[in-house]
Amino acid sequence: MGFATVQAPVLVAGGGIGGLAAALALVRQGHTVKVLEQAPAIGEIGAGIQLGPNAFHAFDALGVGEAARTRAVFTDSLVMHDAVDASEVGRIPTGEAFRRRFGNPYAVIHRADVHHTLHEGVLASGRVEFLTSTRVERVAQDDAGVTVHDGQGRAHRGLALVAADGVKSVVRAQYVGDPARVTGHVVYRAVVARQDFPPELQWNAASLWAGPDCHLVHYPLRGGEQYNVVVTFHSRQPEAWGVTEGSADEVRSYFQGICPKARQLIDLPRSWKRWATADREPIGRWTYGRATLLGDAAHPTTQYMAQGACMAMEDAVTLGEALQATGQDFAAAFDLYQRARVARTARIVLSGREMGRLYHAKGVERLVRNALWQGRTPERFYDALEWLYGWNVANCLSAAAPAATAAAAAAAAG
């Protein structure tokens, strides 16, 4: 791999999953990194997340694949039930045939364990400085680099800036200024100890119960010692994007028509966190000179594709490969990275909206949804998922190839 010889760091705004993955990708290209995190400590909130094979390809490319595997629970299947009549709508086996097809497993994991895995890798590099309680306020650029000004009046100088500052990105607000699209869908998340979780639902599967204007998800975490429980519903009231404490009474009020087997899930948690969700319209430009967006800052999405963390890690790997391909030329690498990622991540955002509609179908549309997937063979499911799970480090720049080929041809002709 090519190594940078300059001493100035690359700045990364945000110390979440995307920011740490970006830091790892950058140090693997020989750079030093300064991470600017607005929280008082480097850490992660939340509950469980799902990891497709593409996530494990990304972990491996970042050098932390084995550590991630020790913390994940590998599922036997992905399964959807109709939450009204408890019928099975579809099941995707994620065993040996799945692994052969996509080169890696499907797993579920606690979000904090993903963060911890990346953080370990970053610390082991010895090339990353962390500044906490540091909120990015604005970015200035010149031909030689970027200067990030924080809320305490300090200026941070770097070769370039990777903005992984999340769904409410300050850097995106400066360069793009687009509004969030509040969905009106509310997500409640909780983690339940195994001894409190119904034995008849202790499946080694990522399980979804699809209901009218709502759905429920559950799967094991941390070796099966815990279970992640997620419930989503269409709110009756106007929502503001954000996270608050939840109310069990509110959750119960939205799940009256659900079969008893699924409905018992909402009585399990002792406490809930309530997310009022939003995404943004996909944009075709993430890169502004020596600054680029990554992860949720670039492509905030709803949770329905279970790919938020996976896409952030893919972004980081692709950014590293783009730097290598361009000889560590940040302006060229950021442009190449953007071209490789925009369409794929936009497809996740738009597909998430459609999956939310399918999961929450009611009336005749519910019957159509069930007919779409019932009886489908594993191979047909795998074919449908090839675009998503077939990503890896070897093909991560391929989406940018047509433009790169055209540019090379134009240069040769000129």
Secondary structure per residue as TSV (DSSP state, phi and psi in degrees):
chain	resnum	aa	ss	phi	psi
A	1	M	-	360.0	152.6
A	2	G	-	-77.8	144.5
A	3	F	-	-120.5	137.7
A	4	A	-	-73.7	147.1
A	5	T	-	-106.1	-13.6
A	6	V	-	-78.5	158.2
A	7	Q	-	-98.6	-19.9
A	8	A	S	-63.0	142.9
A	9	P	-	-79.5	163.9
A	10	V	E	-91.6	133.7
A	11	L	E	-89.4	137.0
A	12	V	E	-122.9	120.5
A	13	A	E	-89.1	114.1
A	14	G	-	109.6	129.0
A	15	G	-	-111.2	28.6
A	16	G	S	-85.6	-160.4
A	17	I	H	-60.6	-46.0
A	18	G	H	-64.5	-43.2
A	19	G	H	-65.0	-42.5
A	20	L	H	-68.5	-39.6
A	21	A	H	-62.5	-41.4
A	22	A	H	-63.0	-42.4
A	23	A	H	-60.4	-42.8
A	24	L	H	-63.2	-44.7
A	25	A	H	-61.2	-39.0
A	26	L	H	-69.3	-43.4
A	27	V	H	-66.7	-30.7
A	28	R	T	-69.7	-15.2
A	29	Q	T	-96.4	8.5
A	30	G	T	92.8	4.8
A	31	H	-	-89.4	155.6
A	32	T	-	-93.8	155.3
A	33	V	E	-135.5	142.0
A	34	K	E	-119.5	119.7
A	35	V	E	-98.2	126.7
A	36	L	E	-107.1	111.6
A	37	E	-	-119.1	128.5
A	38	Q	S	-75.2	-24.8
A	39	A	S	-71.6	159.8
A	40	P	S	-73.4	-11.6
A	41	A	S	-147.7	154.6
A	42	I	S	-80.8	116.9
A	43	G	-	-170.0	-172.1
A	44	E	-	-146.8	135.6
A	45	I	-	-104.3	173.5
A	46	G	-	116.3	-162.5
A	47	A	-	-135.4	-132.5
A	48	G	E	-82.5	155.5
A	49	I	E	-137.2	163.1
A	50	Q	E	-104.7	145.3
A	51	L	E	-124.7	113.5
A	52	G	-	-78.0	174.2
A	53	P	H	-55.9	-32.1
A	54	N	H	-61.4	-33.6
A	55	A	H	-64.9	-40.3
A	56	F	H	-71.2	-33.1
A	57	H	H	-60.1	-39.8
A	58	A	H	-68.3	-45.9
A	59	F	H	-54.6	-45.2
A	60	D	H	-62.6	-42.7
A	61	A	H	-65.1	-26.3
A	62	L	T	-91.2	-0.6
A	63	G	T	83.2	15.0
A	64	V	-	-126.0	21.3
A	65	G	H	-61.0	-43.6
A	66	E	H	-66.8	-41.1
A	67	A	H	-62.3	-40.1
A	68	A	H	-63.9	-41.1
A	69	R	H	-64.1	-33.4
A	70	T	H	-68.7	-19.1
A	71	R	H	-104.5	-5.7
A	72	A	-	-95.8	158.3
A	73	V	E	-108.8	119.6
A	74	F	E	-86.8	122.9
A	75	T	-	-84.2	158.2
A	76	D	S	-88.4	-24.8
A	77	S	E	-165.3	164.2
A	78	L	E	-107.6	129.5
A	79	V	E	-136.9	138.2
A	80	M	E	-118.7	131.6
A	81	H	E	-114.5	151.6
A	82	D	E	-76.7	121.3
A	83	A	T	-76.4	-9.3
A	84	V	T	-85.2	-49.9
A	85	D	T	-112.1	2.6
A	86	A	-	69.2	10.4
A	87	S	-	-73.9	151.3
A	88	E	E	-81.9	124.7
A	89	V	E	-89.9	-42.8
A	90	G	E	-164.1	150.9
A	91	R	E	-140.4	128.5
A	92	I	E	-112.5	108.0
A	93	P	E	-65.2	136.5
A	94	T	-	-119.8	31.7
A	95	G	S	-87.4	-140.0
A	96	E	H	-62.1	-42.0
A	97	A	H	-63.2	-39.9
A	98	F	H	-62.5	-45.6
A	99	R	H	-65.5	-38.4
A	100	R	H	-63.6	-40.8
A	101	R	H	-65.5	-44.6
A	102	F	H	-109.0	-3.5
A	103	G	S	80.2	1.1
A	104	N	S	-160.0	165.3
A	105	P	-	-85.1	176.8
A	106	Y	-	-106.3	139.8
A	107	A	E	-147.8	165.5
A	108	V	E	-124.7	151.5
A	109	I	E	-160.1	155.1
A	110	H	E	-74.4	136.5
A	111	R	H	-54.4	-39.8
A	112	A	H	-62.9	-29.7
A	113	D	H	-73.3	-32.7
A	114	V	H	-64.0	-48.2
A	115	H	H	-60.1	-44.2
A	116	H	H	-63.3	-40.1
A	117	T	H	-61.5	-46.9
A	118	L	H	-66.4	-40.2
A	119	H	H	-62.4	-42.0
A	120	E	H	-57.1	-46.1
A	121	G	H	-62.8	-40.5
A	122	V	H	-65.1	-46.5
A	123	L	H	-62.6	-39.8
A	124	A	H	-63.9	-24.0
A	125	S	H	-70.4	-29.3
A	126	G	T	67.8	14.9
A	127	R	-	-121.2	14.5
A	128	V	E	-125.5	128.9
A	129	E	E	-103.3	136.2
A	130	F	E	-110.8	131.5
A	131	L	E	-119.0	114.1
A	132	T	-	-93.8	173.4
A	133	S	S	50.6	37.7
A	134	T	-	-126.0	102.5
A	135	R	-	-97.7	124.2
A	136	V	E	-66.8	131.9
A	137	E	E	-107.8	-43.9
A	138	R	E	-159.9	163.2
A	139	V	E	-124.4	135.3
A	140	A	E	-122.3	149.0
A	141	Q	E	-133.2	153.5
A	142	D	E	-141.5	-173.4
A	143	D	T	-65.8	-22.7
A	144	A	T	-99.5	-14.2
A	145	G	E	170.6	-161.4
A	146	V	E	-127.4	153.6
A	147	T	E	-125.5	122.5
A	148	V	E	-103.6	125.6
A	149	H	E	-99.6	130.2
A	150	D	E	-103.8	177.5
A	151	G	T	-69.5	-11.7
A	152	Q	T	-100.0	9.7
A	153	G	S	83.8	7.9
A	154	R	-	-88.1	154.4
A	155	A	E	-116.5	132.6
A	156	H	E	-117.1	122.6
A	157	R	E	-101.6	136.9
A	158	G	E	-151.7	167.2
A	159	L	S	-63.7	-37.0
A	160	A	-	-163.4	171.1
A	161	L	E	-128.1	127.5
A	162	V	E	-106.7	114.1
A	163	A	E	-92.9	99.7
A	164	A	-	-113.7	45.4
A	165	D	-	-95.6	28.5
A	166	G	-	82.3	-171.8
A	167	V	T	-65.4	-23.4
A	168	K	T	-111.4	45.5
A	169	S	-	-54.8	125.6
A	170	V	H	-70.0	-37.3
A	171	V	H	-67.5	-41.2
A	172	R	H	-62.6	-40.0
A	173	A	H	-59.9	-38.4
A	174	Q	H	-68.4	-44.8
A	175	Y	H	-92.0	-28.4
A	176	V	T	-111.9	-52.1
A	177	G	-	71.1	26.8
A	178	D	-	-89.3	153.2
A	179	P	-	-80.7	154.2
A	180	A	-	-73.8	154.7
A	181	R	E	-110.9	96.5
A	182	V	E	-72.6	127.0
A	183	T	E	-82.6	-25.2
A	184	G	E	82.4	-2.5
A	185	H	E	-90.8	132.2
A	186	V	E	-111.7	134.5
A	187	V	E	-116.5	127.0
A	188	Y	E	-107.1	133.6
A	189	R	E	-128.4	142.8
A	190	A	E	-155.8	161.1
A	191	V	E	-119.9	132.1
A	192	V	E	-121.2	135.8
A	193	A	E	-66.1	148.0
A	194	R	G	-56.4	-39.8
A	195	Q	G	-65.8	-17.7
A	196	D	G	-99.4	-0.3
A	197	F	S	-99.4	137.5
A	198	P	-	-56.8	125.9
A	199	P	G	-56.2	-34.7
A	200	E	G	-73.1	-7.0
A	201	L	G	-113.9	8.4
A	202	Q	-	-81.8	65.7
A	203	W	-	-92.9	146.4
A	204	N	S	-87.6	67.9
A	205	A	E	-152.6	151.9
A	206	A	E	-84.1	109.5
A	207	S	E	-113.1	134.1
A	208	L	E	-128.6	134.0
A	209	W	E	-110.8	113.1
A	210	A	E	-94.4	123.1
A	211	G	E	-128.5	174.3
A	212	P	T	-68.3	117.4
A	213	D	T	58.5	24.8
A	214	C	E	-165.3	163.4
A	215	H	E	-158.3	164.3
A	216	L	E	-129.4	145.5
A	217	V	E	-132.6	142.5
A	218	H	E	-149.1	148.8
A	219	Y	E	-165.7	160.4
A	220	P	E	-77.9	154.3
A	221	L	E	-133.6	157.7
A	222	R	G	47.7	59.3
A	223	G	G	69.9	18.1
A	224	G	G	84.6	5.7
A	225	E	T	-75.9	-20.2
A	226	Q	E	-135.1	161.7
A	227	Y	E	-128.7	134.0
A	228	N	E	-84.8	134.4
A	229	V	E	-126.4	126.7
A	230	V	E	-131.8	129.1
A	231	V	E	-125.2	141.1
A	232	T	E	-131.2	139.8
A	233	F	E	-149.4	161.5
A	234	H	E	-85.1	118.3
A	235	S	-	-69.5	146.3
A	236	R	S	-81.9	-13.6
A	237	Q	S	-119.9	160.4
A	238	P	-	-61.5	138.7
A	239	E	-	-115.2	147.1
A	240	A	-	-110.1	135.0
A	241	W	S	-59.7	124.0
A	242	G	E	160.7	-178.7
A	243	V	E	-118.6	132.5
A	244	T	E	-139.0	174.3
A	245	E	E	-72.2	144.8
A	246	G	-	-97.6	171.7
A	247	S	-	-128.9	122.6
A	248	A	H	-60.2	-35.6
A	249	D	H	-63.8	-38.9
A	250	E	H	-64.1	-44.9
A	251	V	H	-58.5	-48.1
A	252	R	H	-58.7	-33.3
A	253	S	H	-68.6	-17.4
A	254	Y	T	-99.2	-1.7
A	255	F	-	-125.2	40.5
A	256	Q	T	-72.3	-32.2
A	257	G	T	-94.9	18.4
A	258	I	S	-96.1	144.9
A	259	C	-	-61.5	149.7
A	260	P	H	-57.4	-36.2
A	261	K	H	-62.1	-39.1
A	262	A	H	-81.9	-36.4
A	263	R	H	-66.7	-25.0
A	264	Q	G	-62.8	-21.2
A	265	L	G	-59.9	-34.5
A	266	I	G	-77.7	-11.2
A	267	D	G	-93.1	-1.9
A	268	L	S	-80.3	-48.4
A	269	P	-	-66.3	142.9
A	270	R	S	-85.0	-24.7
A	271	S	S	-148.1	151.5
A	272	W	-	-127.6	149.5
A	273	K	E	-108.2	135.6
A	274	R	E	-110.3	119.7
A	275	W	E	-108.8	121.0
A	276	A	E	-90.7	116.7
A	277	T	E	-91.7	159.0
A	278	A	E	-154.4	160.3
A	279	D	E	-134.7	-169.3
A	280	R	-	-134.2	158.9
A	281	E	-	-64.9	137.0
A	282	P	-	-58.4	142.3
A	283	I	-	-119.8	152.4
A	284	G	S	-91.3	-5.5
A	285	R	-	-132.4	120.0
A	286	W	-	-110.5	-17.3
A	287	T	E	-105.8	131.1
A	288	Y	E	-132.0	91.2
A	289	G	T	65.0	-116.9
A	290	R	T	-97.7	18.2
A	291	A	E	-123.0	138.8
A	292	T	E	-141.8	156.5
A	293	L	E	-96.1	152.8
A	294	L	-	-149.0	145.1
A	295	G	G	68.3	-141.9
A	296	D	G	-62.0	-24.7
A	297	A	G	-64.4	-32.5
A	298	A	T	-88.6	-38.5
A	299	H	-	-148.0	63.1
A	300	P	-	-60.1	136.6
A	301	T	-	-139.0	162.7
A	302	T	-	-73.5	171.9
A	303	Q	S	-87.3	0.8
A	304	Y	T	-69.8	-20.9
A	305	M	T	-92.9	-5.0
A	306	A	S	53.5	45.4
A	307	Q	-	-132.5	9.4
A	308	G	H	-58.9	-55.5
A	309	A	H	-66.8	-37.7
A	310	C	H	-60.2	-44.2
A	311	M	H	-66.4	-37.3
A	312	A	H	-63.2	-41.8
A	313	M	H	-69.9	-38.2
A	314	E	H	-58.9	-44.5
A	315	D	H	-53.8	-47.9
A	316	A	H	-62.6	-45.1
A	317	V	H	-61.9	-44.3
A	318	T	H	-63.7	-39.1
A	319	L	H	-61.3	-44.4
A	320	G	H	-60.6	-44.6
A	321	E	H	-64.6	-35.2
A	322	A	H	-67.1	-38.0
A	323	L	H	-63.4	-43.0
A	324	Q	H	-63.5	-41.7
A	325	A	H	-67.6	-25.1
A	326	T	T	-105.9	11.2
A	327	G	T	65.9	34.9
A	328	Q	T	66.7	27.0
A	329	D	-	-85.8	105.1
A	330	F	H	-63.9	-41.9
A	331	A	H	-61.9	-44.6
A	332	A	H	-68.7	-40.2
A	333	A	H	-66.0	-42.2
A	334	F	H	-63.4	-36.7
A	335	D	H	-67.6	-43.9
A	336	L	H	-63.3	-45.4
A	337	Y	H	-56.3	-47.5
A	338	Q	H	-60.5	-45.0
A	339	R	H	-65.5	-31.6
A	340	A	H	-74.9	-22.0
A	341	R	H	-111.1	-25.5
A	342	V	H	-59.0	-51.1
A	343	A	H	-67.6	-40.3
A	344	R	H	-63.8	-46.3
A	345	T	H	-72.2	-32.1
A	346	A	H	-63.6	-36.7
A	347	R	H	-62.8	-36.7
A	348	I	H	-63.4	-46.7
A	349	V	H	-59.9	-48.5
A	350	L	H	-71.2	-38.0
A	351	S	H	-66.0	-35.4
A	352	G	H	-59.6	-41.5
A	353	R	H	-62.6	-42.1
A	354	E	H	-68.8	-38.9
A	355	M	H	-65.4	-36.7
A	356	G	H	-59.8	-39.5
A	357	R	H	-66.3	-42.6
A	358	L	H	-66.1	-44.9
A	359	Y	H	-60.0	-34.3
A	360	H	T	-102.0	17.3
A	361	A	-	-62.6	148.1
A	362	K	-	-140.3	166.3
A	363	G	T	64.1	-141.0
A	364	V	H	-65.6	-33.3
A	365	E	H	-61.1	-33.8
A	366	R	H	-61.5	-41.6
A	367	L	H	-66.0	-38.7
A	368	V	H	-64.2	-44.9
A	369	R	H	-56.0	-48.3
A	370	N	H	-63.0	-39.5
A	371	A	H	-68.2	-26.5
A	372	L	H	-61.3	-37.7
A	373	W	H	-111.6	-22.1
A	374	Q	T	-64.1	131.0
A	375	G	T	82.1	1.2
A	376	R	-	-72.5	137.1
A	377	T	-	-76.4	157.1
A	378	P	H	-54.4	-40.3
A	379	E	H	-62.7	-37.6
A	380	R	H	-67.3	-39.4
A	381	F	H	-61.9	-44.5
A	382	Y	H	-61.7	-41.9
A	383	D	H	-59.3	-41.5
A	384	A	H	-67.7	-23.9
A	385	L	H	-98.1	-0.7
A	386	E	H	-56.7	-42.3
A	387	W	H	-60.1	-32.6
A	388	L	H	-86.5	-52.8
A	389	Y	H	-89.2	-7.0
A	390	G	T	-82.9	1.4
A	391	W	-	-70.1	142.2
A	392	N	-	-158.1	176.2
A	393	V	T	-63.9	-29.4
A	394	A	T	-70.5	-28.5
A	395	N	T	-111.5	8.3
A	396	C	T	-66.4	-23.8
A	397	L	T	-96.7	1.1
A	398	S	G	-64.7	-30.6
A	399	A	G	-65.6	-23.1
A	400	A	G	-87.2	-7.0
A	401	A	H	-60.5	-43.7
A	402	P	H	-57.5	-42.8
A	403	A	H	-68.1	-39.4
A	404	A	H	-64.4	-41.0
A	405	T	H	-64.9	-42.1
A	406	A	H	-64.1	-39.4
A	407	A	H	-65.4	-41.2
A	408	A	H	-64.7	-40.5
A	409	A	H	-65.1	-39.4
A	410	A	H	-66.5	-39.7
A	411	A	H	-64.2	-40.7
A	412	A	H	-65.8	-38.7
A	413	A	H	-70.1	-31.7
A	414	G	-	-75.2	360.0
